[in-house]
Structure formats: C-alpha cells, structure tokens
Amino acid sequence: MHLYTFGGLLAALASVQPSLGANFTYNDTDFLLNGEPFKIIGGQMDAQRVPWQEWDSRLAFARAMGLNTISTYVYWNQIEDQPGQYITNGSNNFAAYAEKAQDAGLQVVLRVGPYICGEHEWGGFPAWLNNIDNMTVRSNNPQFLERTQSWLNWLGDWLDPLMINNGGPIIMVQVENEYGFYDSDHTYTSALAAQFESAFTGGAILYTNDGPDALEAGAIPNILAETDGSTIDGPKARAKDGMKGPNMDGEYYITWLDQWGQPHQSIVGNTERIASIQADLAAALDNNTSFSLYMFNGGTNFGFQNGADWGNSTLPITTSYDYGAPLDESGRPTDIYYALREALGNYTSDLPDVPDIDPMINISSIDVKPAFYLFDALPTPQTMDTPVNMEQLNQWYGFTLYRYNVSDSVSGLLTPGVAAKDRIIVYVNGERQGVIDSLYPAGEQQNVTLDLKAGDTLDLLSENLGRINFGSLITSQTKGVIGDVKVSDTVLSGWDVYTLPLESGLDKPSGASAPGNVSSADSPIFYTGTFDVSTPGDTFLELPGWTKGVIWVNGNNLGRFWTIGPQQSYFLPGAWLEKTKNTILILNLEPSGSEGTVNGVTNRTWAVQPDPDAP
C-alpha cells in the first residue's frame, strides 16, 4: 500500500515522464485531435474494478474490438481512504493505467465526478465525509466544496503530466455525473467546474453527462454538455436545448446492472438484440455521434465496494459487475464482442488481431474446514450508552457488532435503532434468533421477538451492504445501529461495540477452538483451507449450500457471496494465485452444517434462489 500526503506527491510524480504534447479541442460539429476530426469510439472499463495485472490484456481487447478510447470512473473513496492520505498502488494507480492505455493505442476519458454513481459504494464518496459537521454532498455546501477542492487539486497534480497537451492520453475529464437527474443548482455545479478548471490544466476537455430529459438541469455554462442513453434522443435533446459542440453518447448501454435477488441482465446469445446494437453504433458514427459503451468490461466489485440502489428498500449491487458487457467479468470476449468488432471494424483502418488469453482453470475440490468463531476473535470494544453509527467508530466498511449484557429480564419485539442499516443478524448467547434485513421494506421485515434473562448476552451483528449510490437518499449514508435499541418499550443502555472492517479477514486467535457439530443456530464461523493448482489461472469459485458471507484468497477480498443470487459464481483472478499453498478464508455468516464443497469452475452459474431469511 502506497500512502502519500499532498507534500509527498512529488516523489510519486518522478516516474511520470511527459513527452511532446498533442492537442484535443472541438468545434460545433467535431472533436479535433491535432486539428483533424476525431470520433470517439469508446468503451468503459473502470481501472479499480479490474486487477492491475490484467489491465494490459483487457486494454488490448478493447483496441482489437475497434475502440480508440477507454473511459474510467475514478473512485475517490478507494484512493483517499483517510482524509489527506492517498493510496496509489495496485488498481488505484491511474498514472500506470493511463500509460498502459496509451501503449495500447487508446485515448482516455477520466470520469472524475467526484460523484460518479456507477453502482459503486456511495457513488464514490469516501465514508469519512459523514463525520464532517454540516456536510451535504452534491451541493453548494462549504464543507463539501472544501473537500472536493482538496481532492481535485491532489488528483490534478498527480495526473496532469498525462493530459493530452503534456503528451499523455487523457483527452476529457467529466464534471459531476448525471446531476440533472438529481437537482438543478447551477451555483453548485459552476463552483465545482471552477475547481476542475483550476486542478486540470493539461488541455483535457471538461464535460458533463446527463440524460436527454435532464440535460438543461445538469449543464454548466461554458462546459461541453453531453448525454447518455440513446444515440438518437441525445443529439435531439442537445439541439433542442441549444447545446454547442459535437454529439457524444457518454453511456451507451449494452445491458444493465445486477442486484441481489433479481434476475441476471445479459443479452449474450440474443442475436436480434446484438444486431440492433450493431446498427445503433454504425448509425451513430455515420451521423457523426461519438459514444462510449457502458460497459465494455464491467469487472468486479471486489471487497465491500459495491453500491446499492433504493426503491422502497435497499437494493444492493452484486459482487459481479459483469453488466452483460462485450468483454465479460473475467476479461474474455463474448458473442457481443465479436459482433461489435465486426461493426466497428468498418470505421478503422488498423484493427489489431484479437489477443490470445489463457484458458480458465477448474479446481475440482477445495477442502475447507470450520476454524474458529467470529465472536472468538473480537477486537477491544468501545463502550457507550447508546449505539452509534459505523462512521463515528472510524470504520467505513464491513461489519459492526453491538453487544449488550442483560442485567434485568425483558421480553418483547426487538427494535434495532431507527432502521436496519443494512442487515442485522440477532443472537442471544451465541445462538441465531433471526435476521432483520433492509432488502425488504420497513414494515415487512422479519419481526424478532426476544425473551432475555439476566446474564444473557444479546448480539446485533450489523452488515453494511453498500451505501446508496443514486437518488435523494445519497445525502446521508451512515451505517450500523443508530439510536435506541428497544425490547418492547424498554430501552437497552450500555453497549460494547466491536469494529470488524475485515479488509483482509481475520487470523485465528491463539487458544480459539475449532467449532464442532455446526448447526443453523451457530454464530458466524471462519472456514479455512489451502489448495494447489497445476497452473495458476482465472476461475470462478462456487459454494453450493452456503447461505451468505465473504471470501478471501491469499489475503485478497473477492467480495460477498449470497445464495439468493443471481450470482452463484465468484471471480478469482489467476494473478492472485500461486502454484502451491494458496490460502482460502471464508466467513460463513449463517452456518447450517450442510455446506457443500467449494470448487473452481470455468463456466458461471446465474440463478435466483429463495431467501432462507425472508420474512
């Protein structure tokens, strides 16, 4: 992990050597690269959703499909994880990503935001913004604009050598994201645009991206205003609203996102739909409309980085961000890829051959055994009268355990604070009593009735399923148990609170015994094992018979698994494997004693299954 303070950035910049610059501008009808008309034939692949070791391969596939530009969101939260500290290694290394794109013959569009949506955790905002007094994100709020200014200045200083005028491939930088769907405060967006103009001085074009019906609300004076969605409706809306400059569809959707418990979105094998996309994109280019496919390659929400939508309940995004893209989650071409290569090949004179890629591997059986209980590996608690949210504990992701030692008998319906934020498993004396899950609307969640005796221990294990990334609720995204916990009308006061971010899992404590006779009443259990492979390669892990939890391999957090689907297979990059002594750690949140064999497969399974914890 590379941590840089602002003052320490100069050392990081030393490796970035700009060459003689180019020029990227536009007139009323065209983008101009060195004075010549340039159509952006783009696709999105977010650097931070792909293992950095696989960037070269996937960028080569992009170029071979006929793309000349790659777009990427920049997730503020993953880089500035703590205020003023910046993590720039691994898949956060945007300087390296831009250089690799340039080596592959691609221009780069940075979608900075700093709100980016993207079905990403809180739309890319760092969770510590919740701890700043009087903070309101996405608004003309002094506290918010102070933090965006600091972030954008740092980012601009880091990446300025890779802007187009300085010899780099970055041709455009996006301001905000689909703001017109959210509000129309032009005072805020103009203030944010001024920050961008100050921070990014290397000649990249600043632009906004909004839906055709929200174009005017999201547009910023003197900033290029583009649209997403339809390659037909966007140009019509731009003409109607009198927008200047060339047309670009900043997000042409191949399919759509996946949410836990909902059917998988894909058009693989749908020849009619694929043909319509071929026709759409050819017509767009013939009519001088640039575009960026959303997504070219979706990648994976590794760790706890998925976001959540909101209807009348929480709609968390799956670990996979496959998005039904031409290049699938593992970086392999689909029938969509070859069809688009055929269509886009007509618009380039130097289409490279499709790259080779190593085959995926099967792992027939991975022997994992229950190693220790999560509740036997707790850190030192913080004590308090009333539970507080996760962020006040200086924790951003994972789980928080709220423990109450019962002094007086009490019975009745459990009310866990103001709401389940997001999923609470309830235990008494280590035995599971029920699950209160915001996947279901308030009023329809499971009722957990308790009969507590003096000397009992009540545990509330709260899981952050992903902060909301879109809509009006985005302004306040605190997690954990908040406010009074009641049993019937009795307020429970005096709590021990344990932070469990679990970024890399947990080590077995000395003296902890392995669970035996595992049953459905058990508290969460860590399972461990080791395995060898003849040749390291990409695979998908499957866990038949397991309900919910998290997987780590060699210390890398693959993300959440959940039997409700649609995702039943979990991407394990070959870059994270060794030939021998690979370690696997699985947090089994809801043990049953009937867990099946863990294995690695080459073909994924998508299936929605009943929720065993449904109310």
Buried (B, 14 or more C-beta within 10 A) or exposed (E): EEEBEEEEBEEBBEEBEBEEBBEBBBEEEBBBBEEEEBBBBBBBBBBBBBBBEBBBBBBBBBBBBBBBBBBBBBBBBBBBBEEEBBBBEBBBBBBBBBBBBBEBBBBBBBBBBBBBBBBBBBBBBBBBBBBBEEBBBBBBBEBBBEBBBBBBBBBBBBBBBBBBBBBBBBBBBBBBBBBBBBBEBBEBBBBBBEBBBEBBBBBBBBBBBBBBEBBBBBBBEEBBBBBBBBBBBBBEBBEEEEBEBBBBBBBBBBBEBBBBBBEBBBBBEBEEBBEEBBEBBBEBBEEBBBBBBBBBBBBBBBBBBBBBBBEEBBBBBBBBBBBBBBBBBBBBBBBBBBBBBEBBEEBBEEBBEBBEBEEBBBBEEBEBEBBBBBBBBBEEBBEBEBBBBBBBBEBBBBBBBBBBEBEEEBEBEBBBBEBBBBBBBBBBBEEBBBBBBBBBEEEEBBEBEBEBEEEBBBBBBBBBBBBBBBBEEBEEBBBBBBBBBBBEEBEBEEBBBBBBBBEEBBEBEEEBEBBEEBEEEBBBBBBBBEBEBEEBBBBBBBBEEBBBBBBBBBEBBBBBBBBBBBBBBBBBBBEBBEEEEBBBBBBBBBBBEEBEEBBBBBEBBBEBEEBEBBB
